[in-house]
Amino acid sequence: MVKKSNSQQIWIKAKRKYHLSETTIQMAKSLGLNPKKFGSIANHKQEIWKESLSDFIKTLYEKRFGNSDS
């Protein structure tokens, strides 16, 4: 059995908790985002003016790197 490092486990937990795709996780990693801070960025359906976390990451990625991969 291969043991995963602590940082990989944090990303896996964030992916499950916030229902993110592998592409969105790769975008977040390339942006240097901290998965522990996703709770403050995420929209918990209480703030209708706020983008969903996956849309927010995609918007940041497009601003920094131009067109997105998807």
PQR file with spaces between the fields and no chain letter, atoms N, CA, C, O and H, PARSE charges and radii, in Angstrom:
ATOM       1  N    MET     1       0.830   -1.171    0.000 -0.4000 1.5000
ATOM       2  CA   MET     1       0.000    0.000    0.000 -0.0000 2.0000
ATOM       3  C    MET     1       0.882    1.244    0.000  0.5500 1.7000
ATOM       4  O    MET     1       1.814    1.353    0.796 -0.5500 1.4000
ATOM       5  N    VAL     2       0.582    2.179   -0.896 -0.4000 1.5000
ATOM       6  CA   VAL     2       1.355    3.399   -1.022 -0.0000 2.0000
ATOM       7  C    VAL     2       0.741    4.457   -0.115  0.5500 1.7000
ATOM       8  O    VAL     2      -0.459    4.723   -0.172 -0.5500 1.4000
ATOM       9  H    VAL     2      -0.176    2.090   -1.543  0.4000 1.0000
ATOM      10  N    LYS     3       1.577    5.053    0.718 -0.4000 1.5000
ATOM      11  CA   LYS     3       1.107    6.081    1.637 -0.0000 2.0000
ATOM      12  C    LYS     3       1.260    7.450    0.969  0.5500 1.7000
ATOM      13  O    LYS     3       2.316    7.763    0.418 -0.5500 1.4000
ATOM      14  H    LYS     3       2.552    4.838    0.765  0.4000 1.0000
ATOM      15  N    LYS     4       0.206    8.258    1.021 -0.4000 1.5000
ATOM      16  CA   LYS     4       0.242    9.566    0.402 -0.0000 2.0000
ATOM      17  C    LYS     4       0.742   10.590    1.397  0.5500 1.7000
ATOM      18  O    LYS     4       0.531   10.463    2.603 -0.5500 1.4000
ATOM      19  H    LYS     4      -0.652    8.004    1.469  0.4000 1.0000
ATOM      20  N    SER     5       1.412   11.614    0.871 -0.4000 1.5000
ATOM      21  CA   SER     5       1.926   12.649    1.756 -0.0000 2.0000
ATOM      22  C    SER     5       0.773   13.482    2.314  0.5500 1.7000
ATOM      23  O    SER     5      -0.351   13.429    1.815 -0.5500 1.4000
ATOM      24  H    SER     5       1.583   11.717   -0.108  0.4000 1.0000
ATOM      25  N    ASN     6       1.072   14.235    3.340 -0.4000 1.5000
ATOM      26  CA   ASN     6       0.059   15.029    4.019 -0.0000 2.0000
ATOM      27  C    ASN     6      -0.559   16.069    3.087  0.5500 1.7000
ATOM      28  O    ASN     6      -1.767   16.301    3.138 -0.5500 1.4000
ATOM      29  H    ASN     6       1.985   14.278    3.746  0.4000 1.0000
ATOM      30  N    SER     7       0.257   16.700    2.233 -0.4000 1.5000
ATOM      31  CA   SER     7      -0.281   17.719    1.338 -0.0000 2.0000
ATOM      32  C    SER     7      -1.235   17.112    0.307  0.5500 1.7000
ATOM      33  O    SER     7      -2.228   17.739   -0.062 -0.5500 1.4000
ATOM      34  H    SER     7       1.238   16.512    2.191  0.4000 1.0000
ATOM      35  N    GLN     8      -0.939   15.896   -0.159 -0.4000 1.5000
ATOM      36  CA   GLN     8      -1.838   15.234   -1.100 -0.0000 2.0000
ATOM      37  C    GLN     8      -3.153   14.892   -0.431  0.5500 1.7000
ATOM      38  O    GLN     8      -4.211   14.997   -1.052 -0.5500 1.4000
ATOM      39  H    GLN     8      -0.132   15.387    0.141  0.4000 1.0000
ATOM      40  N    GLN     9      -3.100   14.483    0.830 -0.4000 1.5000
ATOM      41  CA   GLN     9      -4.323   14.159    1.560 -0.0000 2.0000
ATOM      42  C    GLN     9      -5.190   15.391    1.756  0.5500 1.7000
ATOM      43  O    GLN     9      -6.416   15.296    1.694 -0.5500 1.4000
ATOM      44  H    GLN     9      -2.240   14.398    1.334  0.4000 1.0000
ATOM      45  N    ILE    10      -4.580   16.538    1.989 -0.4000 1.5000
ATOM      46  CA   ILE    10      -5.332   17.787    2.164 -0.0000 2.0000
ATOM      47  C    ILE    10      -6.059   18.142    0.874  0.5500 1.7000
ATOM      48  O    ILE    10      -7.219   18.552    0.907 -0.5500 1.4000
ATOM      49  H    ILE    10      -3.585   16.615    2.040  0.4000 1.0000
ATOM      50  N    TRP    11      -5.380   17.985   -0.270 -0.4000 1.5000
ATOM      51  CA   TRP    11      -6.020   18.283   -1.554 -0.0000 2.0000
ATOM      52  C    TRP    11      -7.163   17.305   -1.835  0.5500 1.7000
ATOM      53  O    TRP    11      -8.204   17.705   -2.358 -0.5500 1.4000
ATOM      54  H    TRP    11      -4.437   17.652   -0.297  0.4000 1.0000
ATOM      55  N    ILE    12      -6.978   16.034   -1.493 -0.4000 1.5000
ATOM      56  CA   ILE    12      -8.032   15.033   -1.708 -0.0000 2.0000
ATOM      57  C    ILE    12      -9.254   15.351   -0.854  0.5500 1.7000
ATOM      58  O    ILE    12     -10.386   15.244   -1.326 -0.5500 1.4000
ATOM      59  H    ILE    12      -6.133   15.710   -1.068  0.4000 1.0000
ATOM      60  N    LYS    13      -9.031   15.740    0.399 -0.4000 1.5000
ATOM      61  CA   LYS    13     -10.149   16.114    1.281 -0.0000 2.0000
ATOM      62  C    LYS    13     -10.880   17.333    0.746  0.5500 1.7000
ATOM      63  O    LYS    13     -12.110   17.376    0.772 -0.5500 1.4000
ATOM      64  H    LYS    13      -8.111   15.826    0.782  0.4000 1.0000
ATOM      65  N    ALA    14     -10.134   18.336    0.256 -0.4000 1.5000
ATOM      66  CA   ALA    14     -10.756   19.544   -0.286 -0.0000 2.0000
ATOM      67  C    ALA    14     -11.569   19.207   -1.537  0.5500 1.7000
ATOM      68  O    ALA    14     -12.649   19.759   -1.749 -0.5500 1.4000
ATOM      69  H    ALA    14      -9.135   18.301    0.236  0.4000 1.0000
ATOM      70  N    LYS    15     -11.046   18.303   -2.360 -0.4000 1.5000
ATOM      71  CA   LYS    15     -11.759   17.888   -3.571 -0.0000 2.0000
ATOM      72  C    LYS    15     -13.096   17.249   -3.227  0.5500 1.7000
ATOM      73  O    LYS    15     -14.113   17.545   -3.854 -0.5500 1.4000
ATOM      74  H    LYS    15     -10.169   17.855   -2.188  0.4000 1.0000
ATOM      75  N    ARG    16     -13.090   16.368   -2.224 -0.4000 1.5000
ATOM      76  CA   ARG    16     -14.339   15.710   -1.807 -0.0000 2.0000
ATOM      77  C    ARG    16     -15.301   16.681   -1.143  0.5500 1.7000
ATOM      78  O    ARG    16     -16.494   16.687   -1.448 -0.5500 1.4000
ATOM      79  H    ARG    16     -12.264   16.128   -1.715  0.4000 1.0000
ATOM      80  N    LYS    17     -14.790   17.493   -0.246 -0.4000 1.5000
ATOM      81  CA   LYS    17     -15.643   18.376    0.551 -0.0000 2.0000
ATOM      82  C    LYS    17     -16.335   19.437   -0.304  0.5500 1.7000
ATOM      83  O    LYS    17     -17.508   19.740   -0.089 -0.5500 1.4000
ATOM      84  H    LYS    17     -13.821   17.488    0.002  0.4000 1.0000
ATOM      85  N    TYR    18     -15.614   19.998   -1.270 -0.4000 1.5000
ATOM      86  CA   TYR    18     -16.159   21.089   -2.078 -0.0000 2.0000
ATOM      87  C    TYR    18     -16.591   20.641   -3.464  0.5500 1.7000
ATOM      88  O    TYR    18     -16.920   21.478   -4.306 -0.5500 1.4000
ATOM      89  H    TYR    18     -14.661   19.752   -1.445  0.4000 1.0000
ATOM      90  N    HIS    19     -16.596   19.330   -3.720 -0.4000 1.5000
ATOM      91  CA   HIS    19     -17.074   18.747   -4.985 -0.0000 2.0000
ATOM      92  C    HIS    19     -16.363   19.365   -6.191  0.5500 1.7000
ATOM      93  O    HIS    19     -17.008   19.835   -7.128 -0.5500 1.4000
ATOM      94  H    HIS    19     -16.329   18.650   -3.037  0.4000 1.0000
ATOM      95  N    LEU    20     -15.044   19.359   -6.157 -0.4000 1.5000
ATOM      96  CA   LEU    20     -14.233   19.930   -7.234 -0.0000 2.0000
ATOM      97  C    LEU    20     -13.758   18.832   -8.176  0.5500 1.7000
ATOM      98  O    LEU    20     -13.570   17.686   -7.769 -0.5500 1.4000
ATOM      99  H    LEU    20     -14.520   18.978   -5.396  0.4000 1.0000
ATOM     100  N    SER    21     -13.567   19.198   -9.437 -0.4000 1.5000
ATOM     101  CA   SER    21     -13.053   18.241  -10.412 -0.0000 2.0000
ATOM     102  C    SER    21     -11.527   18.236  -10.356  0.5500 1.7000
ATOM     103  O    SER    21     -10.911   19.111   -9.749 -0.5500 1.4000
ATOM     104  H    SER    21     -13.719   20.129   -9.768  0.4000 1.0000
ATOM     105  N    GLU    22     -10.938   17.243  -10.995 -0.4000 1.5000
ATOM     106  CA   GLU    22      -9.478   17.140  -11.039 -0.0000 2.0000
ATOM     107  C    GLU    22      -8.879   18.347  -11.771  0.5500 1.7000
ATOM     108  O    GLU    22      -7.817   18.838  -11.386 -0.5500 1.4000
ATOM     109  H    GLU    22     -11.439   16.533  -11.489  0.4000 1.0000
ATOM     110  N    THR    23      -9.548   18.823  -12.815 -0.4000 1.5000
ATOM     111  CA   THR    23      -9.079   19.993  -13.562 -0.0000 2.0000
ATOM     112  C    THR    23      -9.068   21.232  -12.675  0.5500 1.7000
ATOM     113  O    THR    23      -8.115   22.011  -12.706 -0.5500 1.4000
ATOM     114  H    THR    23     -10.410   18.425  -13.128  0.4000 1.0000
ATOM     115  N    THR    24     -10.114   21.415  -11.891 -0.4000 1.5000
ATOM     116  CA   THR    24     -10.202   22.567  -11.004 -0.0000 2.0000
ATOM     117  C    THR    24      -9.125   22.498   -9.925  0.5500 1.7000
ATOM     118  O    THR    24      -8.556   23.523   -9.548 -0.5500 1.4000
ATOM     119  H    THR    24     -10.888   20.782  -11.865  0.4000 1.0000
ATOM     120  N    ILE    25      -8.843   21.294   -9.428 -0.4000 1.5000
ATOM     121  CA   ILE    25      -7.780   21.122   -8.433 -0.0000 2.0000
ATOM     122  C    ILE    25      -6.425   21.488   -9.037  0.5500 1.7000
ATOM     123  O    ILE    25      -5.613   22.146   -8.387 -0.5500 1.4000
ATOM     124  H    ILE    25      -9.305   20.461   -9.735  0.4000 1.0000
ATOM     125  N    GLN    26      -6.178   21.064  -10.277 -0.4000 1.5000
ATOM     126  CA   GLN    26      -4.916   21.402  -10.939 -0.0000 2.0000
ATOM     127  C    GLN    26      -4.788   22.916  -11.132  0.5500 1.7000
ATOM     128  O    GLN    26      -3.706   23.477  -10.961 -0.5500 1.4000
ATOM     129  H    GLN    26      -6.837   20.530  -10.805  0.4000 1.0000
ATOM     130  N    MET    27      -5.893   23.571  -11.487 -0.4000 1.5000
ATOM     131  CA   MET    27      -5.883   25.029  -11.628 -0.0000 2.0000
ATOM     132  C    MET    27      -5.550   25.696  -10.298  0.5500 1.7000
ATOM     133  O    MET    27      -4.746   26.626  -10.248 -0.5500 1.4000
ATOM     134  H    MET    27      -6.772   23.115  -11.626  0.4000 1.0000
ATOM     135  N    ALA    28      -6.170   25.219   -9.222 -0.4000 1.5000
ATOM     136  CA   ALA    28      -5.936   25.792   -7.897 -0.0000 2.0000
ATOM     137  C    ALA    28      -4.483   25.601   -7.470  0.5500 1.7000
ATOM     138  O    ALA    28      -3.882   26.501   -6.884 -0.5500 1.4000
ATOM     139  H    ALA    28      -6.823   24.463   -9.263  0.4000 1.0000
ATOM     140  N    LYS    29      -3.924   24.434   -7.763 -0.4000 1.5000
ATOM     141  CA   LYS    29      -2.520   24.176   -7.431 -0.0000 2.0000
ATOM     142  C    LYS    29      -1.598   25.107   -8.206  0.5500 1.7000
ATOM     143  O    LYS    29      -0.642   25.640   -7.643 -0.5500 1.4000
ATOM     144  H    LYS    29      -4.413   23.703   -8.239  0.4000 1.0000
ATOM     145  N    SER    30      -1.875   25.309   -9.499 -0.4000 1.5000
ATOM     146  CA   SER    30      -1.013   26.176  -10.305 -0.0000 2.0000
ATOM     147  C    SER    30      -1.140   27.642   -9.889  0.5500 1.7000
ATOM     148  O    SER    30      -0.215   28.429  -10.089 -0.5500 1.4000
ATOM     149  H    SER    30      -2.652   24.876   -9.957  0.4000 1.0000
ATOM     150  N    LEU    31      -2.286   28.005   -9.311 -0.4000 1.5000
ATOM     151  CA   LEU    31      -2.462   29.366   -8.796 -0.0000 2.0000
ATOM     152  C    LEU    31      -1.810   29.545   -7.430  0.5500 1.7000
ATOM     153  O    LEU    31      -1.618   30.672   -6.975 -0.5500 1.4000
ATOM     154  H    LEU    31      -3.037   27.366   -9.149  0.4000 1.0000
ATOM     155  N    GLY    32      -1.471   28.438   -6.778 -0.4000 1.5000
ATOM     156  CA   GLY    32      -0.851   28.511   -5.464 -0.0000 2.0000
ATOM     157  C    GLY    32      -1.857   28.716   -4.350  0.5500 1.7000
ATOM     158  O    GLY    32      -1.510   29.249   -3.296 -0.5500 1.4000
ATOM     159  H    GLY    32      -1.628   27.523   -7.148  0.4000 1.0000
ATOM     160  N    LEU    33      -3.110   28.301   -4.565 -0.4000 1.5000
ATOM     161  CA   LEU    33      -4.135   28.460   -3.544 -0.0000 2.0000
ATOM     162  C    LEU    33      -3.933   27.453   -2.416  0.5500 1.7000
ATOM     163  O    LEU    33      -3.399   26.364   -2.628 -0.5500 1.4000
ATOM     164  H    LEU    33      -3.392   27.869   -5.421  0.4000 1.0000
ATOM     165  N    ASN    34      -4.359   27.826   -1.234 -0.4000 1.5000
ATOM     166  CA   ASN    34      -4.256   26.976   -0.060 -0.0000 2.0000
ATOM     167  C    ASN    34      -5.592   26.273    0.148  0.5500 1.7000
ATOM     168  O    ASN    34      -6.598   26.943    0.382 -0.5500 1.4000
ATOM     169  H    ASN    34      -4.793   28.711   -1.062  0.4000 1.0000
ATOM     170  N    PRO    35      -5.635   24.944    0.070 -0.5600 1.5000
ATOM     171  CA   PRO    35      -6.914   24.242    0.215  0.2800 2.0000
ATOM     172  C    PRO    35      -7.526   24.389    1.604  0.5500 1.7000
ATOM     173  O    PRO    35      -8.731   24.197    1.768 -0.5500 1.4000
ATOM     174  N    LYS    36      -6.724   24.724    2.595 -0.4000 1.5000
ATOM     175  CA   LYS    36      -7.256   24.929    3.939 -0.0000 2.0000
ATOM     176  C    LYS    36      -8.103   26.201    4.023  0.5500 1.7000
ATOM     177  O    LYS    36      -8.917   26.331    4.937 -0.5500 1.4000
ATOM     178  H    LYS    36      -5.745   24.881    2.462  0.4000 1.0000
ATOM     179  N    LYS    37      -7.932   27.127    3.100 -0.4000 1.5000
ATOM     180  CA   LYS    37      -8.662   28.398    3.105 -0.0000 2.0000
ATOM     181  C    LYS    37      -9.901   28.372    2.212  0.5500 1.7000
ATOM     182  O    LYS    37     -10.586   29.387    2.089 -0.5500 1.4000
ATOM     183  H    LYS    37      -7.271   27.021    2.358  0.4000 1.0000
ATOM     184  N    PHE    38     -10.201   27.239    1.589 -0.4000 1.5000
ATOM     185  CA   PHE    38     -11.351   27.155    0.684 -0.0000 2.0000
ATOM     186  C    PHE    38     -12.672   27.430    1.394  0.5500 1.7000
ATOM     187  O    PHE    38     -13.622   27.881    0.754 -0.5500 1.4000
ATOM     188  H    PHE    38      -9.645   26.414    1.689  0.4000 1.0000
ATOM     189  N    GLY    39     -12.757   27.174    2.675 -0.4000 1.5000
ATOM     190  CA   GLY    39     -13.991   27.394    3.419 -0.0000 2.0000
ATOM     191  C    GLY    39     -14.414   28.848    3.429  0.5500 1.7000
ATOM     192  O    GLY    39     -15.609   29.143    3.405 -0.5500 1.4000
ATOM     193  H    GLY    39     -11.985   26.808    3.194  0.4000 1.0000
ATOM     194  N    SER    40     -13.457   29.762    3.463 -0.4000 1.5000
ATOM     195  CA   SER    40     -13.796   31.184    3.460 -0.0000 2.0000
ATOM     196  C    SER    40     -14.115   31.692    2.060  0.5500 1.7000
ATOM     197  O    SER    40     -14.791   32.708    1.904 -0.5500 1.4000
ATOM     198  H    SER    40     -12.486   29.523    3.482  0.4000 1.0000
ATOM     199  N    ILE    41     -13.630   30.986    1.043 -0.4000 1.5000
ATOM     200  CA   ILE    41     -13.883   31.392   -0.343 -0.0000 2.0000
ATOM     201  C    ILE    41     -15.189   30.785   -0.856  0.5500 1.7000
ATOM     202  O    ILE    41     -15.881   31.390   -1.675 -0.5500 1.4000
ATOM     203  H    ILE    41     -13.081   30.159    1.170  0.4000 1.0000
ATOM     204  N    ALA    42     -15.518   29.598   -0.375 -0.4000 1.5000
ATOM     205  CA   ALA    42     -16.662   28.851   -0.903 -0.0000 2.0000
ATOM     206  C    ALA    42     -17.984   29.552   -0.607  0.5500 1.7000
ATOM     207  O    ALA    42     -18.160   30.190    0.431 -0.5500 1.4000
ATOM     208  H    ALA    42     -14.956   29.107    0.290  0.4000 1.0000
ATOM     209  N    ASN    43     -18.901   29.410   -1.553 -0.4000 1.5000
ATOM     210  CA   ASN    43     -20.256   29.921   -1.381 -0.0000 2.0000
ATOM     211  C    ASN    43     -21.097   28.810   -0.776  0.5500 1.7000
ATOM     212  O    ASN    43     -21.221   27.733   -1.358 -0.5500 1.4000
ATOM     213  H    ASN    43     -18.759   28.892   -2.396  0.4000 1.0000
ATOM     214  N    HIS    44     -21.669   29.066    0.377 -0.4000 1.5000
ATOM     215  CA   HIS    44     -22.471   28.054    1.057 -0.0000 2.0000
ATOM     216  C    HIS    44     -23.951   28.263    0.783  0.5500 1.7000
ATOM     217  O    HIS    44     -24.797   27.967    1.628 -0.5500 1.4000
ATOM     218  H    HIS    44     -21.568   29.942    0.850  0.4000 1.0000
ATOM     219  N    LYS    45     -24.261   28.780   -0.410 -0.4000 1.5000
ATOM     220  CA   LYS    45     -25.630   29.031   -0.872 -0.0000 2.0000
ATOM     221  C    LYS    45     -26.367   30.027    0.013  0.5500 1.7000
ATOM     222  O    LYS    45     -27.596   30.093   -0.014 -0.5500 1.4000
ATOM     223  H    LYS    45     -23.574   29.020   -1.096  0.4000 1.0000
ATOM     224  N    GLN    46     -25.629   30.793    0.787 -0.4000 1.5000
ATOM     225  CA   GLN    46     -26.220   31.844    1.591 -0.0000 2.0000
ATOM     226  C    GLN    46     -25.918   33.213    0.994  0.5500 1.7000
ATOM     227  O    GLN    46     -26.629   34.185    1.247 -0.5500 1.4000
ATOM     228  H    GLN    46     -24.630   30.740    0.808  0.4000 1.0000
ATOM     229  N    GLU    47     -24.870   33.273    0.211 -0.4000 1.5000
ATOM     230  CA   GLU    47     -24.448   34.523   -0.394 -0.0000 2.0000
ATOM     231  C    GLU    47     -24.662   34.406   -1.902  0.5500 1.7000
ATOM     232  O    GLU    47     -23.793   33.912   -2.621 -0.5500 1.4000
ATOM     233  H    GLU    47     -24.292   32.483    0.005  0.4000 1.0000
ATOM     234  N    ILE    48     -25.807   34.857   -2.371 -0.4000 1.5000
ATOM     235  CA   ILE    48     -26.168   34.641   -3.765 -0.0000 2.0000
ATOM     236  C    ILE    48     -25.308   35.450   -4.729  0.5500 1.7000
ATOM     237  O    ILE    48     -25.267   35.135   -5.918 -0.5500 1.4000
ATOM     238  H    ILE    48     -26.513   35.259   -1.787  0.4000 1.0000
ATOM     239  N    TRP    49     -24.625   36.476   -4.254 -0.4000 1.5000
ATOM     240  CA   TRP    49     -23.779   37.288   -5.106 -0.0000 2.0000
ATOM     241  C    TRP    49     -22.422   36.630   -5.361  0.5500 1.7000
ATOM     242  O    TRP    49     -21.686   37.043   -6.257 -0.5500 1.4000
ATOM     243  H    TRP    49     -24.658   36.732   -3.288  0.4000 1.0000
ATOM     244  N    LYS    50     -22.097   35.612   -4.577 -0.4000 1.5000
ATOM     245  CA   LYS    50     -20.794   34.972   -4.654 -0.0000 2.0000
ATOM     246  C    LYS    50     -20.810   33.824   -5.655  0.5500 1.7000
ATOM     247  O    LYS    50     -21.780   33.071   -5.734 -0.5500 1.4000
ATOM     248  H    LYS    50     -22.694   35.276   -3.849  0.4000 1.0000
ATOM     249  N    GLU    51     -19.709   33.695   -6.429 -0.4000 1.5000
ATOM     250  CA   GLU    51     -19.560   32.572   -7.364 -0.0000 2.0000
ATOM     251  C    GLU    51     -19.324   31.276   -6.594  0.5500 1.7000
ATOM     252  O    GLU    51     -18.887   31.298   -5.443 -0.5500 1.4000
ATOM     253  H    GLU    51     -18.921   34.307   -6.364  0.4000 1.0000
ATOM     254  N    SER    52     -19.612   30.165   -7.231 -0.4000 1.5000
ATOM     255  CA   SER    52     -19.254   28.887   -6.627 -0.0000 2.0000
ATOM     256  C    SER    52     -17.728   28.778   -6.618  0.5500 1.7000
ATOM     257  O    SER    52     -17.049   29.475   -7.371 -0.5500 1.4000
ATOM     258  H    SER    52     -19.966   30.148   -8.166  0.4000 1.0000
ATOM     259  N    LEU    53     -17.201   27.914   -5.776 -0.4000 1.5000
ATOM     260  CA   LEU    53     -15.749   27.792   -5.630 -0.0000 2.0000
ATOM     261  C    LEU    53     -15.085   27.383   -6.938  0.5500 1.7000
ATOM     262  O    LEU    53     -14.039   27.926   -7.294 -0.5500 1.4000
ATOM     263  H    LEU    53     -17.753   27.348   -5.164  0.4000 1.0000
ATOM     264  N    SER    54     -15.676   26.437   -7.655 -0.4000 1.5000
ATOM     265  CA   SER    54     -15.066   25.994   -8.914 -0.0000 2.0000
ATOM     266  C    SER    54     -15.078   27.120   -9.952  0.5500 1.7000
ATOM     267  O    SER    54     -14.102   27.289  -10.683 -0.5500 1.4000
ATOM     268  H    SER    54     -16.526   25.996   -7.366  0.4000 1.0000
ATOM     269  N    ASP    55     -16.168   27.894  -10.027 -0.4000 1.5000
ATOM     270  CA   ASP    55     -16.211   29.025  -10.953 -0.0000 2.0000
ATOM     271  C    ASP    55     -15.213   30.109  -10.548  0.5500 1.7000
ATOM     272  O    ASP    55     -14.594   30.737  -11.407 -0.5500 1.4000
ATOM     273  H    ASP    55     -16.961   27.757   -9.433  0.4000 1.0000
ATOM     274  N    PHE    56     -15.058   30.326   -9.252 -0.4000 1.5000
ATOM     275  CA   PHE    56     -14.109   31.311   -8.756 -0.0000 2.0000
ATOM     276  C    PHE    56     -12.678   30.937   -9.140  0.5500 1.7000
ATOM     277  O    PHE    56     -11.904   31.791   -9.574 -0.5500 1.4000
ATOM     278  H    PHE    56     -15.561   29.816   -8.554  0.4000 1.0000
ATOM     279  N    ILE    57     -12.329   29.663   -8.981 -0.4000 1.5000
ATOM     280  CA   ILE    57     -10.980   29.199   -9.338 -0.0000 2.0000
ATOM     281  C    ILE    57     -10.757   29.343  -10.840  0.5500 1.7000
ATOM     282  O    ILE    57      -9.687   29.772  -11.271 -0.5500 1.4000
ATOM     283  H    ILE    57     -12.957   28.969   -8.629  0.4000 1.0000
ATOM     284  N    LYS    58     -11.768   28.985  -11.641 -0.4000 1.5000
ATOM     285  CA   LYS    58     -11.645   29.111  -13.098 -0.0000 2.0000
ATOM     286  C    LYS    58     -11.483   30.566  -13.516  0.5500 1.7000
ATOM     287  O    LYS    58     -10.708   30.861  -14.425 -0.5500 1.4000
ATOM     288  H    LYS    58     -12.637   28.636  -11.291  0.4000 1.0000
ATOM     289  N    THR    59     -12.199   31.478  -12.868 -0.4000 1.5000
ATOM     290  CA   THR    59     -12.085   32.905  -13.172 -0.0000 2.0000
ATOM     291  C    THR    59     -10.686   33.417  -12.853  0.5500 1.7000
ATOM     292  O    THR    59     -10.090   34.138  -13.653 -0.5500 1.4000
ATOM     293  H    THR    59     -12.829   31.238  -12.129  0.4000 1.0000
ATOM     294  N    LEU    60     -10.159   33.046  -11.688 -0.4000 1.5000
ATOM     295  CA   LEU    60      -8.798   33.453  -11.324 -0.0000 2.0000
ATOM     296  C    LEU    60      -7.777   32.904  -12.311  0.5500 1.7000
ATOM     297  O    LEU    60      -6.843   33.604  -12.703 -0.5500 1.4000
ATOM     298  H    LEU    60     -10.643   32.460  -11.038  0.4000 1.0000
ATOM     299  N    TYR    61      -7.957   31.651  -12.707 -0.4000 1.5000
ATOM     300  CA   TYR    61      -7.022   31.012  -13.636 -0.0000 2.0000
ATOM     301  C    TYR    61      -7.027   31.721  -14.988  0.5500 1.7000
ATOM     302  O    TYR    61      -5.971   31.953  -15.576 -0.5500 1.4000
ATOM     303  H    TYR    61      -8.716   31.083  -12.388  0.4000 1.0000
ATOM     304  N    GLU    62      -8.222   32.064  -15.478 -0.4000 1.5000
ATOM     305  CA   GLU    62      -8.320   32.762  -16.756 -0.0000 2.0000
ATOM     306  C    GLU    62      -7.692   34.150  -16.681  0.5500 1.7000
ATOM     307  O    GLU    62      -7.069   34.597  -17.644 -0.5500 1.4000
ATOM     308  H    GLU    62      -9.080   31.875  -15.000  0.4000 1.0000
ATOM     309  N    LYS    63      -7.848   34.833  -15.555 -0.4000 1.5000
ATOM     310  CA   LYS    63      -7.238   36.166  -15.394 -0.0000 2.0000
ATOM     311  C    LYS    63      -5.721   36.078  -15.404  0.5500 1.7000
ATOM     312  O    LYS    63      -5.050   36.912  -16.010 -0.5500 1.4000
ATOM     313  H    LYS    63      -8.354   34.469  -14.773  0.4000 1.0000
ATOM     314  N    ARG    64      -5.175   35.059  -14.726 -0.4000 1.5000
ATOM     315  CA   ARG    64      -3.733   34.966  -14.628 -0.0000 2.0000
ATOM     316  C    ARG    64      -3.076   34.379  -15.855  0.5500 1.7000
ATOM     317  O    ARG    64      -2.048   34.888  -16.301 -0.5500 1.4000
ATOM     318  H    ARG    64      -5.720   34.381  -14.233  0.4000 1.0000
ATOM     319  N    PHE    65      -3.644   33.311  -16.421 -0.4000 1.5000
ATOM     320  CA   PHE    65      -3.000   32.580  -17.502 -0.0000 2.0000
ATOM     321  C    PHE    65      -3.667   32.728  -18.865  0.5500 1.7000
ATOM     322  O    PHE    65      -3.230   32.097  -19.827 -0.5500 1.4000
ATOM     323  H    PHE    65      -4.479   32.898  -16.059  0.4000 1.0000
ATOM     324  N    GLY    66      -4.695   33.531  -18.969 -0.4000 1.5000
ATOM     325  CA   GLY    66      -5.402   33.661  -20.233 -0.0000 2.0000
ATOM     326  C    GLY    66      -6.532   32.662  -20.316  0.5500 1.7000
ATOM     327  O    GLY    66      -7.286   32.502  -19.357 -0.5500 1.4000
ATOM     328  H    GLY    66      -5.050   34.044  -18.187  0.4000 1.0000
ATOM     329  N    ASN    67      -6.665   31.988  -21.444 -0.4000 1.5000
ATOM     330  CA   ASN    67      -7.763   31.027  -21.632 -0.0000 2.0000
ATOM     331  C    ASN    67      -7.576   29.808  -20.744  0.5500 1.7000
ATOM     332  O    ASN    67      -6.452   29.396  -20.458 -0.5500 1.4000
ATOM     333  H    ASN    67      -6.053   32.118  -22.224  0.4000 1.0000
ATOM     334  N    SER    68      -8.700   29.237  -20.312 -0.4000 1.5000
ATOM     335  CA   SER    68      -8.638   28.033  -19.487 -0.0000 2.0000
ATOM     336  C    SER    68      -8.452   26.808  -20.383  0.5500 1.7000
ATOM     337  O    SER    68      -8.640   26.880  -21.598 -0.5500 1.4000
ATOM     338  H    SER    68      -9.613   29.572  -20.545  0.4000 1.0000
ATOM     339  N    ASP    69      -8.086   25.703  -19.778 -0.4000 1.5000
ATOM     340  CA   ASP    69      -7.858   24.461  -20.518 -0.0000 2.0000
ATOM     341  C    ASP    69      -9.151   23.814  -20.953  0.5500 1.7000
ATOM     342  O    ASP    69      -9.171   23.077  -21.939 -0.5500 1.4000
ATOM     343  H    ASP    69      -7.933   25.644  -18.791  0.4000 1.0000
ATOM     344  N    SER    70     -10.234   24.075  -20.238 -0.4000 1.5000
ATOM     345  CA   SER    70     -11.494   23.412  -20.569 -0.0000 2.0000
ATOM     346  C    SER    70     -12.410   24.282  -21.370  0.5500 1.7000
ATOM     347  O    SER    70     -13.510   23.858  -21.724 -0.5500 1.4000
ATOM     348  H    SER    70     -10.218   24.674  -19.437  0.4000 1.0000
